[in-house]
Amino acid sequence: MFELEWIHEKIRRGEYYFSKHGDQERQNDNLTVAEVEEALLKGRIIEQYENTGRGESCLVVGFTETGKPIHIVCGMRGDWLVVITVYIPQPPKFKAPYERGEK
């Protein structure tokens, strides 16, 4: 299980990296690295995922100073935080930043 303080510590220390997919998704939604860091530092964990073959992960939702919602799926590789994917939540997958939509 991920703890929010561990995520915050990794961001503050710069002990994290974006997966290739995560960085591509960040760019697709025109999100800056600073916005993702801000969302992780101010966010909260809304879902925890068990090990599905690639290790445990969690979904963090956070907001930028301008109020832009960001979802970040985080994992762990060794002692490092990995940003697996990042995106702006929107319908139909999400009704609101904290609420899933239709499957």
Buried (B, 14 or more C-beta within 10 A) or exposed (E): EBEBEEBBEBBEEEEBEBBEEBBEBBEEBEBEEEBBBBBBBBBEBBEEBEEEEEEBBBBBBBBBEEEBBBBBBBBBEEEEBBBBBBBBBBEEEBEEBEEEEEE
